């Protein structure tokens, strides 16, 4: 990864926006600009308009930061926020861009003399939403691993198993293939629970003939994947088949609509129309997709009202769903790359109901 080039690009955008410095806090932003994974620790990255970034860590993370952070100076601090605040003053203050800081941190930092904080997430997303070739390779690898996780669930699927047991199978398969963590806790939602788009997984045992929504993703060197399949263990009912086929058709239409330059809202509406025509429109209660990279959910967002335009190098999901309270739900999802000559599915696994 060329971290220096990313920092230079940000500095150029900072100059255009009148920012004297940028303070980054989110785990993914720190990884994007330095390669350092802070996990749950507190750490801050200061990127001045000119010169090298400074990473502020406590002694707990100091040695690891020296070993694993690239292109920045590492400062060991008793209180990272205080040191950062002092350095901002020394830089001369002015407008300072910040990402997603906790409100208590924001308030403290805002009290720094001569500093005026400016929430500037969008500047970073302009860079992160367009993937470099190297990033596409890592996401593709995460996608391959996710497919192995789905395969493991598909193989294990039978009535009587608990949702959490199936999630365990997915997790084990993915980590054995080099996923350092799940990109989010695997969802295995069965029966009436499949009608919850974010159903998590419970101790509930699968029953014959029920819908099961399996939504999972891997993380490969920080880069995420995301995919969903919906199965029935046993014979599906006509209504289940109808909902599943409508969802597949919506997926196909959504995918077809995706191309460089199109407004994301149009893509969402293309898929939504299919479900509306088949009487499932009111059961599609979320957007069609989202960008994915170091974060599982990131811009561009593919929702009905989104004005974002798809551009070359976006990696996004396409995931229509139908959620019928009391009956069950269906969702089908792949991670796809938007490239110059169309779209490419990066998660390749059969779309089959049973
Ligand atoms: Mn998703």
Boltz pocket constraint, residues with backbone or C-beta under 6 A from the ligand:
constraints:
  - pocket:
      binder: B
      contacts: [[A, 226], [A, 227], [A, 296], [A, 317], [A, 319], [A, 333]]
      max_distance: 6.0
